[in-house]
Amino acid sequence: MYSSSTANQSFLEKPNEASQQTIQTLDCILLSQMKHLFTLNKYLYKYRRQLILGMIFVVLSNIFRVLQPQAIRHALDTIVLYLNNPTQEGSVLLRSNLMKFGLLVLAYAVLMGIFMYFMRQTIIVVSRWIEYDLRKVIFNHYLQQDNSFFRTHRTGDLMSRISEDVNKVRMYLGPVLLYGINLVALFIVVIFTMVQVNPKLALFTLLPLPFLSAIIYWVSNKINVKSEHIQIQLAKLTSLAQEAFSGIRVIKSYAAEKYWNEEMDKQASEQKKLSLSLAKVDALFFPSMFLLIGISTLITIYIGGLNVYDGHVTTGNIAEFVIYVNMLTWPVSAIGWCASLIQQAEASQKRINEFLSHPSPAKVGNEHELLTAGPWEIEFENVAFRYPESGIQAIQNLNFKIKSGSRVAVVGKTGSGKSTLTELLLKFQKADHGKILINHIPIENISVLQLRSLISFTPQDVFLFSDTIQNNMLFAPESSPDSLQRITNLASLDSELPQFKDGYQTMIGERGVSLSGGQKQRVSLARALAKPFRLLILDDVLSAVDEHTERHITKAIFSLQNEFTTIFITHRLELCKNVDHVFVMDEGSVVESGTFESLMHNESYFFKLYHANLEEEMTV
């Protein structure tokens, strides 16, 4: 065996320069493509202790990996030495040495395996922790967005970001980080050992590395573009599938299965095309890697053989170097795989960052003690609002005042701005102009969480969860199980509940598919009545029930103690006879207001609307 002490010092420096240049080239390539992934550094810092421990395990596992070829080298040199001078004593010594070297290799392999296990139990586990943290942050950010955000983002795209995109990022934080650290550690340990054995042979063996850098640079640029296109197309596929499944009843009722199947085939074909294009780039990389490794092996055998002939190295050195070269095969080949995952993670994290940079309206405002006791007084002063997505002027010059504890009705034709009014009150939307005051507090100064926790709202478009009747009724966190029977009676569900097989525990299916329209509305109403509130908003919640049931429910609501303010948004104008005040809206403004009797006496807009409503009901 010949060490670096017998070699020229210039050979000692060149392998270090080559390896350093390769690593620097890799760093420049990756850093230029990883600006969005840098936002994950806060998570890496959070789990820095586990990661540092994992790095230590990586280095230790590679040290014991590199010791194995050295033991094999000593064994081969011992065999060659015996073959050159075979004796009886040498034969016994050979057996003893081979046994010792065999046990040594086995011990090194066991220790290497133990540290490899611990390095995966630290680094890979950390990636799972960060995956959990990231999904939690994204989902929480979803919940804090207003309605305009969900109108401009497709459900499938939102699902894709929290599932597929986060999974791509986890691959970067787990396997890529693990193999990246392992690659650097292995390169340093192996190259250092090779230089210690024979600098000249190490230099020739590592010659293909600059070509490897060039291939990685080309592949990385290609993968970056293709990966982003794949993620965008995947979001389209997810959105299409989600819409198809949600609207399956409409699709079947219109016999539109063929069109949706063709559209899915079209989008899936585009996804296949993009994925195959990326696969072709990956396919060029791996054969190139193995070719370079093969060339390194040939160079090692050829140059090593010449040096054996000259007496500068031993046969064991050649075998050792061949093992080192093959030891680098997987890490070097993994560079392409890791580069591909990094580019995909970069594209995914870019999409996640674009979403997370969207402001969170739920974080605006403060809590006020004045809102927690007694009913609310509500006032709109010159309020105007235009939907930014469509440009429709939904509210303009809106002025009215609802007295504390009163029961009012808001009526008007379809599109007059009634439901938009509730969206402004709930801070689903922000008014363009004017003021909205609750107990004389500007609504923009009120915390969204406090505001919505004190408002009970039943939307016109009823949504029920795929759960039991009881869990849908007691959906609000503030709801008490003790109120279950009371809200069942208020919503006039007590007579129908025994018809269900499992009573309150009956599963109602996705979006309440097993219930009728009227039953859905009453479950939604019960859900609204189950929580404590200061303002109750009922947006046309009884449109699907018969008049008798509607009168029974409204009478039950009116019988409650007057500890809250109530807003009825309705098309059934008979309800207006029982409220304290009626606001009539048209084209986004209040055109009339007063009691039912005063409005009928005026014989103006409400009078005409009421009689038109009566004629329509008689016609039906």
Protein Blocks (a to p, Z undefined) as FASTA:
>chain_A
ZZfklpcfklmmmmmmmmmmmmmmmmmmmmmmmmmmmmmmmmmmmmmmmmmmmmmmmmmm
mmmmmmmmmmmmmmmmmmmmmmmmgcfklmmmmmmmmmmmmmmmmmmmmmmmmmmmmmmm
mmmmmmmmmmmmmmmmmmmmmmmpcfklmmmpcfklmmmmmmmmmmmmmmmmmmmmmmmm
mmmmmmmmmmmmmmmmommlmmmmmmmmmmmmmmmmmmmmmmmmmmmmmmmmmmmmmmmm
mmmmmmmmmmmmnopmmmmmmmmmmmmmmmmmmmmmmmmmmmmmmmmmmmmmmmmmmmmm
mmmmmmmmnopacfklmmmmmmmmmmmmmmmmmmmmmmmmmmmmmmmmmmmmmmmmpccf
klgccddfklmgocdddddehiacddfklopafbghiacdddehiacddeddehilmmmm
mmmmnomaccfbdcddeehiafklpcfklmmmmpccddfbdcdddddfklmmmmpmkbcf
klmmmmmmmnopmmmmmmpmnlmmlcebjhhlmpcfklmmmmmmmmmmmpccfbdcdehk
lmmbcfklmmmmmmmmmmpccfbccddddfblklmmmmmbdcddeehiafbgcdfklmmm
nopmklmmmmmmmmmmmmZZ
